[in-house]
Amino acid sequence: METIQKTITLSPKPRGFHLVTDEILGKFPELKQIKAGVAHVFIQHTSAGLSINENADPSVRRDFESHFNRMVPEDTSLFEHTLEGPDDMTSHIKSSILGHSVSIPVTNGRFNLGTWQGIYLCEHRNRGGSRRLVVTVTGS
């Protein structure tokens, strides 16, 4: 059994739901060493999250953004924690709903995702900047 852990930085993205599977794989070539195992991907931020969902039709990502904006509106009169702007507290709420990590099976050095699955960076800030991920893979 082997464990590989690496912190990678994703390029800055605007607010929205972004496919980052290829970006993660490009920064984690060590994954090719694992024949069978599990990858755990954790985001080190409180205003962005991770999810796995549809990787083919971009309208899915737009619909996610629309839904979350209706579910958690940017109305500063609703929140106390607004020091960094109207997207401050709403970003924390959205990231808590979605979560900060995903686990993915690894088979023959690749993420064993379904045909239509991809890893999303769920960026809830209007200008979130670069995002750090800790990727931990355990396997043989």
VMD Tcl script that builds the backbone (N, CA, C; Angstrom):
set m [mol new atoms 420]
animate dup $m
set s [atomselect $m all]
$s set {name element resname resid chain x y z} {
  {N N MET 1 A 0.847 -1.180 0.000}
  {CA C MET 1 A 0.000 0.000 0.000}
  {C C MET 1 A 0.885 1.233 0.000}
  {N N GLU 2 A 0.528 2.189 -0.826}
  {CA C GLU 2 A 1.296 3.418 -0.959}
  {C C GLU 2 A 0.362 4.605 -0.782}
  {N N THR 3 A 0.881 5.679 -0.193}
  {CA C THR 3 A 0.113 6.915 -0.074}
  {C C THR 3 A 0.926 8.038 -0.692}
  {N N ILE 4 A 0.273 8.798 -1.558}
  {CA C ILE 4 A 0.891 9.958 -2.186}
  {C C ILE 4 A 0.007 11.156 -1.856}
  {N N GLN 5 A 0.623 12.234 -1.366}
  {CA C GLN 5 A -0.138 13.436 -1.068}
  {C C GLN 5 A 0.571 14.638 -1.664}
  {N N LYS 6 A -0.227 15.497 -2.276}
  {CA C LYS 6 A 0.342 16.660 -2.933}
  {C C LYS 6 A -0.658 17.808 -2.862}
  {N N THR 7 A -0.153 19.009 -2.624}
  {CA C THR 7 A -0.987 20.211 -2.690}
  {C C THR 7 A -0.796 20.829 -4.067}
  {N N ILE 8 A -1.917 21.070 -4.734}
  {CA C ILE 8 A -1.861 21.690 -6.058}
  {C C ILE 8 A -2.691 22.974 -6.023}
  {N N THR 9 A -2.383 23.869 -6.932}
  {CA C THR 9 A -3.105 25.133 -7.018}
  {C C THR 9 A -3.828 25.211 -8.357}
  {N N LEU 10 A -5.131 25.437 -8.279}
  {CA C LEU 10 A -5.932 25.622 -9.486}
  {C C LEU 10 A -5.845 27.080 -9.930}
  {N N SER 11 A -5.884 27.294 -11.212}
  {CA C SER 11 A -5.873 28.660 -11.735}
  {C C SER 11 A -7.147 29.391 -11.306}
  {N N PRO 12 A -7.067 30.724 -11.161}
  {CA C PRO 12 A -8.256 31.494 -10.765}
  {C C PRO 12 A -9.396 31.321 -11.772}
  {N N LYS 13 A -10.597 31.239 -11.242}
  {CA C LYS 13 A -11.787 31.081 -12.076}
  {C C LYS 13 A -12.831 32.098 -11.620}
  {N N PRO 14 A -13.676 32.557 -12.529}
  {CA C PRO 14 A -14.765 33.438 -12.115}
  {C C PRO 14 A -15.824 32.644 -11.368}
  {N N ARG 15 A -16.736 33.340 -10.786}
  {CA C ARG 15 A -17.842 32.693 -10.088}
  {C C ARG 15 A -18.544 31.707 -11.020}
  {N N GLY 16 A -18.870 30.531 -10.470}
  {CA C GLY 16 A -19.560 29.520 -11.260}
  {C C GLY 16 A -19.066 28.127 -10.937}
  {N N PHE 17 A -19.538 27.185 -11.724}
  {CA C PHE 17 A -19.202 25.775 -11.553}
  {C C PHE 17 A -18.296 25.380 -12.719}
  {N N HIS 18 A -17.081 24.952 -12.400}
  {CA C HIS 18 A -16.052 24.728 -13.418}
  {C C HIS 18 A -15.541 23.292 -13.374}
  {N N LEU 19 A -15.435 22.673 -14.536}
  {CA C LEU 19 A -14.817 21.348 -14.619}
  {C C LEU 19 A -13.314 21.501 -14.431}
  {N N VAL 20 A -12.760 20.781 -13.456}
  {CA C VAL 20 A -11.331 20.896 -13.171}
  {C C VAL 20 A -10.633 19.535 -13.189}
  {N N THR 21 A -11.314 18.512 -13.658}
  {CA C THR 21 A -10.728 17.163 -13.678}
  {C C THR 21 A -9.385 17.159 -14.399}
  {N N ASP 22 A -9.348 17.687 -15.612}
  {CA C ASP 22 A -8.112 17.670 -16.396}
  {C C ASP 22 A -7.018 18.521 -15.759}
  {N N GLU 23 A -7.397 19.637 -15.154}
  {CA C GLU 23 A -6.408 20.484 -14.496}
  {C C GLU 23 A -5.772 19.753 -13.313}
  {N N ILE 24 A -6.586 19.032 -12.552}
  {CA C ILE 24 A -6.058 18.244 -11.428}
  {C C ILE 24 A -5.124 17.161 -11.948}
  {N N LEU 25 A -5.570 16.412 -12.949}
  {CA C LEU 25 A -4.745 15.326 -13.495}
  {C C LEU 25 A -3.420 15.858 -14.051}
  {N N GLY 26 A -3.461 17.015 -14.690}
  {CA C GLY 26 A -2.246 17.611 -15.249}
  {C C GLY 26 A -1.229 18.000 -14.193}
  {N N LYS 27 A -1.699 18.264 -12.987}
  {CA C LYS 27 A -0.804 18.675 -11.894}
  {C C LYS 27 A -0.492 17.535 -10.937}
  {N N PHE 28 A -1.015 16.345 -11.241}
  {CA C PHE 28 A -0.810 15.197 -10.350}
  {C C PHE 28 A -0.414 13.958 -11.163}
  {N N PRO 29 A 0.743 14.015 -11.860}
  {CA C PRO 29 A 1.174 12.877 -12.677}
  {C C PRO 29 A 1.463 11.617 -11.861}
  {N N GLU 30 A 1.680 11.784 -10.545}
  {CA C GLU 30 A 1.951 10.641 -9.668}
  {C C GLU 30 A 0.790 9.647 -9.638}
  {N N LEU 31 A -0.390 10.084 -10.024}
  {CA C LEU 31 A -1.559 9.200 -10.030}
  {C C LEU 31 A -1.311 7.963 -10.900}
  {N N LYS 32 A -0.498 8.106 -11.922}
  {CA C LYS 32 A -0.214 6.998 -12.843}
  {C C LYS 32 A 0.476 5.819 -12.153}
  {N N GLN 33 A 1.030 6.046 -10.962}
  {CA C GLN 33 A 1.710 4.982 -10.220}
  {C C GLN 33 A 0.737 4.027 -9.529}
  {N N ILE 34 A -0.529 4.402 -9.414}
  {CA C ILE 34 A -1.498 3.630 -8.635}
  {C C ILE 34 A -2.357 2.760 -9.545}
  {N N LYS 35 A -2.300 1.442 -9.335}
  {CA C LYS 35 A -3.132 0.520 -10.121}
  {C C LYS 35 A -4.558 0.452 -9.575}
  {N N ALA 36 A -4.689 0.415 -8.254}
  {CA C ALA 36 A -6.011 0.366 -7.627}
  {C C ALA 36 A -5.949 1.118 -6.310}
  {N N GLY 37 A -6.881 2.050 -6.123}
  {CA C GLY 37 A -6.875 2.830 -4.884}
  {C C GLY 37 A -7.995 3.841 -4.852}
  {N N VAL 38 A -7.818 4.828 -3.978}
  {CA C VAL 38 A -8.807 5.883 -3.808}
  {C C VAL 38 A -8.084 7.221 -3.723}
  {N N ALA 39 A -8.631 8.208 -4.441}
  {CA C ALA 39 A -8.121 9.580 -4.358}
  {C C ALA 39 A -9.100 10.406 -3.538}
  {N N HIS 40 A -8.567 11.159 -2.613}
  {CA C HIS 40 A -9.363 12.091 -1.823}
  {C C HIS 40 A -8.884 13.487 -2.206}
  {N N VAL 41 A -9.806 14.338 -2.654}
  {CA C VAL 41 A -9.467 15.696 -3.071}
  {C C VAL 41 A -10.171 16.661 -2.124}
  {N N PHE 42 A -9.390 17.517 -1.458}
  {CA C PHE 42 A -9.890 18.433 -0.438}
  {C C PHE 42 A -9.514 19.860 -0.810}
  {N N ILE 43 A -10.485 20.774 -0.759}
  {CA C ILE 43 A -10.207 22.186 -1.049}
  {C C ILE 43 A -9.967 22.928 0.265}
  {N N GLN 44 A -8.889 23.716 0.308}
  {CA C GLN 44 A -8.497 24.416 1.531}
  {C C GLN 44 A -9.088 25.830 1.596}
  {N N HIS 45 A -10.363 25.936 1.327}
  {CA C HIS 45 A -11.023 27.241 1.321}
  {C C HIS 45 A -12.434 27.101 1.868}
  {N N THR 46 A -12.974 28.215 2.387}
  {CA C THR 46 A -14.318 28.177 2.971}
  {C C THR 46 A -15.376 28.818 2.083}
  {N N SER 47 A -14.985 29.355 0.947}
  {CA C SER 47 A -15.965 30.016 0.078}
  {C C SER 47 A -16.026 29.379 -1.309}
  {N N ALA 48 A -15.510 28.178 -1.421}
  {CA C ALA 48 A -15.604 27.395 -2.652}
  {C C ALA 48 A -15.739 25.934 -2.229}
  {N N GLY 49 A -16.282 25.121 -3.101}
  {CA C GLY 49 A -16.477 23.717 -2.783}
  {C C GLY 49 A -16.103 22.821 -3.948}
  {N N LEU 50 A -16.297 21.534 -3.741}
  {CA C LEU 50 A -16.038 20.532 -4.774}
  {C C LEU 50 A -17.266 19.647 -4.923}
  {N N SER 51 A -17.463 19.162 -6.123}
  {CA C SER 51 A -18.567 18.244 -6.381}
  {C C SER 51 A -18.208 17.414 -7.608}
  {N N ILE 52 A -18.929 16.326 -7.791}
  {CA C ILE 52 A -18.801 15.519 -9.004}
  {C C ILE 52 A -20.160 15.519 -9.672}
  {N N ASN 53 A -20.159 15.846 -10.971}
  {CA C ASN 53 A -21.415 15.858 -11.698}
  {C C ASN 53 A -21.156 15.835 -13.199}
  {N N GLU 54 A -22.177 16.132 -13.962}
  {CA C GLU 54 A -22.206 16.092 -15.433}
  {C C GLU 54 A -21.024 16.827 -16.058}
  {N N ASN 55 A -20.309 16.150 -16.961}
  {CA C ASN 55 A -19.147 16.786 -17.570}
  {C C ASN 55 A -19.329 17.127 -19.051}
  {N N ALA 56 A -20.500 16.858 -19.615}
  {CA C ALA 56 A -20.676 17.039 -21.058}
  {C C ALA 56 A -21.424 18.320 -21.416}
  {N N ASP 57 A -22.565 18.555 -20.819}
  {CA C ASP 57 A -23.415 19.680 -21.198}
  {C C ASP 57 A -23.169 20.863 -20.266}
  {N N PRO 58 A -22.611 21.971 -20.770}
  {CA C PRO 58 A -22.317 23.121 -19.918}
  {C C PRO 58 A -23.560 23.759 -19.302}
  {N N SER 59 A -24.738 23.492 -19.847}
  {CA C SER 59 A -25.947 24.084 -19.262}
  {C C SER 59 A -26.193 23.550 -17.849}
  {N N VAL 60 A -25.689 22.358 -17.554}
  {CA C VAL 60 A -25.828 21.812 -16.193}
  {C C VAL 60 A -25.109 22.718 -15.208}
  {N N ARG 61 A -23.909 23.141 -15.543}
  {CA C ARG 61 A -23.143 24.013 -14.648}
  {C C ARG 61 A -23.821 25.379 -14.493}
  {N N ARG 62 A -24.384 25.892 -15.575}
  {CA C ARG 62 A -25.111 27.167 -15.484}
  {C C ARG 62 A -26.361 27.015 -14.617}
  {N N ASP 63 A -27.057 25.900 -14.760}
  {CA C ASP 63 A -28.251 25.658 -13.940}
  {C C ASP 63 A -27.895 25.537 -12.455}
  {N N PHE 64 A -26.767 24.894 -12.153}
  {CA C PHE 64 A -26.313 24.839 -10.755}
  {C C PHE 64 A -26.133 26.255 -10.209}
  {N N GLU 65 A -25.443 27.095 -10.958}
  {CA C GLU 65 A -25.194 28.471 -10.511}
  {C C GLU 65 A -26.512 29.203 -10.291}
  {N N SER 66 A -27.439 29.082 -11.225}
  {CA C SER 66 A -28.749 29.749 -11.091}
  {C C SER 66 A -29.498 29.246 -9.863}
  {N N HIS 67 A -29.488 27.941 -9.660}
  {CA C HIS 67 A -30.209 27.366 -8.526}
  {C C HIS 67 A -29.642 27.868 -7.194}
  {N N PHE 68 A -28.332 27.813 -7.053}
  {CA C PHE 68 A -27.721 28.232 -5.791}
  {C C PHE 68 A -27.919 29.725 -5.535}
  {N N ASN 69 A -27.948 30.525 -6.600}
  {CA C ASN 69 A -28.186 31.960 -6.417}
  {C C ASN 69 A -29.615 32.242 -5.955}
  {N N ARG 70 A -30.562 31.429 -6.383}
  {CA C ARG 70 A -31.941 31.582 -5.896}
  {C C ARG 70 A -32.072 31.036 -4.468}
  {N N MET 71 A -31.408 29.925 -4.205}
  {CA C MET 71 A -31.506 29.287 -2.902}
  {C C MET 71 A -30.845 30.130 -1.800}
  {N N VAL 72 A -29.709 30.784 -2.142}
  {CA C VAL 72 A -28.975 31.614 -1.174}
  {C C VAL 72 A -28.745 32.985 -1.824}
  {N N PRO 73 A -29.733 33.868 -1.735}
  {CA C PRO 73 A -29.634 35.168 -2.416}
  {C C PRO 73 A -28.615 36.091 -1.757}
  {N N GLU 74 A -27.998 36.926 -2.575}
  {CA C GLU 74 A -27.023 37.904 -2.084}
  {C C GLU 74 A -27.754 39.147 -1.596}
  {N N ASP 75 A -28.381 39.009 -0.473}
  {CA C ASP 75 A -29.100 40.109 0.156}
  {C C ASP 75 A -28.426 40.366 1.495}
  {N N THR 76 A -27.616 41.410 1.552}
  {CA C THR 76 A -26.830 41.667 2.769}
  {C C THR 76 A -27.701 41.930 3.993}
  {N N SER 77 A -28.971 42.255 3.785}
  {CA C SER 77 A -29.840 42.467 4.945}
  {C C SER 77 A -30.148 41.152 5.663}
  {N N LEU 78 A -29.851 40.023 5.014}
  {CA C LEU 78 A -30.116 38.713 5.607}
  {C C LEU 78 A -28.970 38.202 6.473}
  {N N PHE 79 A -27.784 38.823 6.365}
  {CA C PHE 79 A -26.590 38.274 6.994}
  {C C PHE 79 A -25.837 39.327 7.800}
  {N N GLU 80 A -25.152 38.871 8.823}
  {CA C GLU 80 A -24.284 39.728 9.618}
  {C C GLU 80 A -22.864 39.754 9.048}
  {N N HIS 81 A -22.392 38.611 8.563}
  {CA C HIS 81 A -21.017 38.456 8.068}
  {C C HIS 81 A -20.945 38.898 6.600}
  {N N THR 82 A -20.742 40.214 6.380}
  {CA C THR 82 A -20.719 40.758 5.013}
  {C C THR 82 A -19.513 41.669 4.783}
  {N N LEU 83 A -18.506 41.564 5.640}
  {CA C LEU 83 A -17.354 42.466 5.584}
  {C C LEU 83 A -16.688 42.486 4.203}
  {N N GLU 84 A -16.644 41.322 3.544}
  {CA C GLU 84 A -15.966 41.235 2.249}
  {C C GLU 84 A -16.926 41.402 1.075}
  {N N GLY 85 A -18.134 41.817 1.332}
  {CA C GLY 85 A -19.071 42.080 0.248}
  {C C GLY 85 A -20.290 41.178 0.273}
  {N N PRO 86 A -21.216 41.395 -0.651}
  {CA C PRO 86 A -22.468 40.643 -0.652}
  {C C PRO 86 A -22.306 39.161 -0.971}
  {N N ASP 87 A -21.176 38.782 -1.568}
  {CA C ASP 87 A -20.951 37.356 -1.869}
  {C C ASP 87 A -20.172 36.647 -0.757}
  {N N ASP 88 A -19.937 37.332 0.361}
  {CA C ASP 88 A -19.130 36.781 1.447}
  {C C ASP 88 A -19.849 35.635 2.174}
  {N N MET 89 A -20.867 35.943 2.934}
  {CA C MET 89 A -21.549 34.906 3.713}
  {C C MET 89 A -22.232 33.890 2.817}
  {N N THR 90 A -22.777 34.358 1.700}
  {CA C THR 90 A -23.447 33.424 0.789}
  {C C THR 90 A -22.476 32.361 0.277}
  {N N SER 91 A -21.225 32.751 0.068}
  {CA C SER 91 A -20.215 31.785 -0.389}
  {C C SER 91 A -19.931 30.731 0.666}
  {N N HIS 92 A -19.888 31.143 1.930}
  {CA C HIS 92 A -19.671 30.180 3.011}
  {C C HIS 92 A -20.835 29.189 3.104}
  {N N ILE 93 A -22.038 29.685 2.976}
  {CA C ILE 93 A -23.214 28.813 3.042}
  {C C ILE 93 A -23.209 27.814 1.892}
  {N N LYS 94 A -22.981 28.304 0.678}
  {CA C LYS 94 A -22.980 27.423 -0.501}
  {C C LYS 94 A -21.891 26.363 -0.403}
  {N N SER 95 A -20.707 26.748 0.055}
  {CA C SER 95 A -19.631 25.763 0.154}
  {C C SER 95 A -19.931 24.717 1.224}
  {N N SER 96 A -20.615 25.124 2.293}
  {CA C SER 96 A -20.994 24.151 3.320}
  {C C SER 96 A -22.036 23.172 2.805}
  {N N ILE 97 A -22.944 23.639 1.983}
  {CA C ILE 97 A -23.960 22.757 1.404}
  {C C ILE 97 A -23.310 21.727 0.478}
  {N N LEU 98 A -22.403 22.180 -0.363}
  {CA C LEU 98 A -21.783 21.283 -1.351}
  {C C LEU 98 A -20.676 20.411 -0.758}
  {N N GLY 99 A -19.930 20.948 0.166}
  {CA C GLY 99 A -18.840 20.196 0.766}
  {C C GLY 99 A -17.480 20.593 0.226}
  {N N HIS 100 A -16.460 20.128 0.937}
  {CA C HIS 100 A -15.085 20.524 0.650}
  {C C HIS 100 A -14.214 19.399 0.115}
  {N N SER 101 A -14.812 18.241 -0.128}
  {CA C SER 101 A -13.987 17.142 -0.629}
  {C C SER 101 A -14.817 16.163 -1.451}
  {N N VAL 102 A -14.107 15.438 -2.299}
  {CA C VAL 102 A -14.685 14.331 -3.059}
  {C C VAL 102 A -13.707 13.165 -3.004}
  {N N SER 103 A -14.229 11.955 -3.076}
  {CA C SER 103 A -13.410 10.746 -3.156}
  {C C SER 103 A -13.699 10.069 -4.482}
  {N N ILE 104 A -12.640 9.607 -5.132}
  {CA C ILE 104 A -12.765 9.021 -6.462}
  {C C ILE 104 A -11.949 7.733 -6.511}
  {N N PRO 105 A -12.530 6.637 -6.994}
  {CA C PRO 105 A -11.731 5.431 -7.179}
  {C C PRO 105 A -10.633 5.681 -8.221}
  {N N VAL 106 A -9.500 5.038 -8.031}
  {CA C VAL 106 A -8.405 5.107 -8.997}
  {C C VAL 106 A -8.182 3.700 -9.534}
  {N N THR 107 A -8.177 3.584 -10.851}
  {CA C THR 107 A -7.963 2.293 -11.505}
  {C C THR 107 A -6.958 2.476 -12.635}
  {N N ASN 108 A -5.897 1.701 -12.596}
  {CA C ASN 108 A -4.854 1.757 -13.629}
  {C C ASN 108 A -4.356 3.178 -13.883}
  {N N GLY 109 A -4.092 3.904 -12.788}
  {CA C GLY 109 A -3.479 5.221 -12.890}
  {C C GLY 109 A -4.399 6.337 -13.337}
  {N N ARG 110 A -5.716 6.089 -13.320}
  {CA C ARG 110 A -6.674 7.107 -13.767}
  {C C ARG 110 A -7.831 7.207 -12.785}
  {N N PHE 111 A -8.460 8.386 -12.734}
  {CA C PHE 111 A -9.698 8.497 -11.975}
  {C C PHE 111 A -10.736 7.607 -12.641}
  {N N ASN 112 A -11.411 6.801 -11.865}
  {CA C ASN 112 A -12.425 5.885 -12.403}
  {C C ASN 112 A -13.806 6.542 -12.258}
  {N N LEU 113 A -13.973 7.619 -12.992}
  {CA C LEU 113 A -15.241 8.344 -13.007}
  {C C LEU 113 A -16.159 7.737 -14.054}
  {N N GLY 114 A -17.454 7.959 -13.900}
  {CA C GLY 114 A -18.412 7.522 -14.904}
  {C C GLY 114 A -18.225 8.308 -16.191}
  {N N THR 115 A -18.796 7.810 -17.258}
  {CA C THR 115 A -18.655 8.414 -18.584}
  {C C THR 115 A -18.968 9.905 -18.577}
  {N N TRP 116 A -19.998 10.293 -17.874}
  {CA C TRP 116 A -20.463 11.681 -17.906}
  {C C TRP 116 A -20.113 12.446 -16.632}
  {N N GLN 117 A -19.138 11.961 -15.856}
  {CA C GLN 117 A -18.791 12.613 -14.602}
  {C C GLN 117 A -17.492 13.401 -14.703}
  {N N GLY 118 A -17.471 14.528 -14.000}
  {CA C GLY 118 A -16.270 15.331 -13.876}
  {C C GLY 118 A -16.242 15.985 -12.515}
  {N N ILE 119 A -15.061 16.429 -12.105}
  {CA C ILE 119 A -14.896 17.114 -10.823}
  {C C ILE 119 A -15.132 18.603 -11.056}
  {N N TYR 120 A -16.020 19.173 -10.248}
  {CA C TYR 120 A -16.330 20.602 -10.326}
  {C C TYR 120 A -15.604 21.361 -9.226}
  {N N LEU 121 A -15.027 22.497 -9.589}
  {CA C LEU 121 A -14.719 23.534 -8.621}
  {C C LEU 121 A -15.954 24.410 -8.578}
  {N N CYS 122 A -16.550 24.536 -7.425}
  {CA C CYS 122 A -17.749 25.352 -7.238}
  {C C CYS 122 A -17.281 26.673 -6.631}
  {N N GLU 123 A -17.049 27.642 -7.486}
  {CA C GLU 123 A -16.515 28.936 -7.059}
  {C C GLU 123 A -17.675 29.876 -6.756}
  {N N HIS 124 A -17.784 30.283 -5.497}
  {CA C HIS 124 A -18.922 31.090 -5.077}
  {C C HIS 124 A -18.594 32.569 -4.917}
  {N N ARG 125 A -17.323 32.912 -4.952}
  {CA C ARG 125 A -16.938 34.329 -4.860}
  {C C ARG 125 A -16.917 34.928 -6.263}
  {N N ASN 126 A -17.217 36.215 -6.345}
  {CA C ASN 126 A -17.165 36.890 -7.646}
  {C C ASN 126 A -15.740 36.884 -8.196}
  {N N ARG 127 A -14.769 37.010 -7.295}
  {CA C ARG 127 A -13.354 36.929 -7.675}
  {C C ARG 127 A -12.646 36.070 -6.638}
  {N N GLY 128 A -12.681 34.777 -6.827}
  {CA C GLY 128 A -12.152 33.865 -5.818}
  {C C GLY 128 A -10.648 33.713 -5.804}
  {N N GLY 129 A -9.995 33.970 -6.904}
  {CA C GLY 129 A -8.547 33.777 -6.968}
  {C C GLY 129 A -8.183 32.316 -7.126}
  {N N SER 130 A -6.899 32.020 -7.031}
  {CA C SER 130 A -6.447 30.637 -7.147}
  {C C SER 130 A -6.932 29.844 -5.944}
  {N N ARG 131 A -7.101 28.536 -6.132}
  {CA C ARG 131 A -7.621 27.673 -5.059}
  {C C ARG 131 A -6.675 26.501 -4.860}
  {N N ARG 132 A -6.379 26.209 -3.582}
  {CA C ARG 132 A -5.483 25.105 -3.236}
  {C C ARG 132 A -6.279 23.831 -2.950}
  {N N LEU 133 A -5.804 22.731 -3.515}
  {CA C LEU 133 A -6.384 21.416 -3.256}
  {C C LEU 133 A -5.310 20.520 -2.679}
  {N N VAL 134 A -5.686 19.709 -1.701}
  {CA C VAL 134 A -4.804 18.660 -1.220}
  {C C VAL 134 A -5.359 17.357 -1.794}
  {N N VAL 135 A -4.531 16.700 -2.599}
  {CA C VAL 135 A -4.920 15.434 -3.215}
  {C C VAL 135 A -4.131 14.328 -2.526}
  {N N THR 136 A -4.859 13.378 -1.947}
  {CA C THR 136 A -4.248 12.242 -1.267}
  {C C THR 136 A -4.732 10.972 -1.940}
  {N N VAL 137 A -3.787 10.161 -2.404}
  {CA C VAL 137 A -4.136 8.890 -3.064}
  {C C VAL 137 A -3.512 7.768 -2.273}
  {N N THR 138 A -4.342 6.803 -1.940}
  {CA C THR 138 A -3.888 5.597 -1.254}
  {C C THR 138 A -4.227 4.394 -2.131}
  {N N GLY 139 A -3.251 3.550 -2.363}
  {CA C GLY 139 A -3.488 2.363 -3.186}
  {C C GLY 139 A -2.216 1.603 -3.429}
  {N N SER 140 A -2.309 0.712 -4.388}
  {CA C SER 140 A -1.132 -0.106 -4.718}
  {C C SER 140 A -0.890 -0.086 -6.215}
}
mol reanalyze $m
mol bondsrecalc $m
mol representation Tube
mol addrep $m
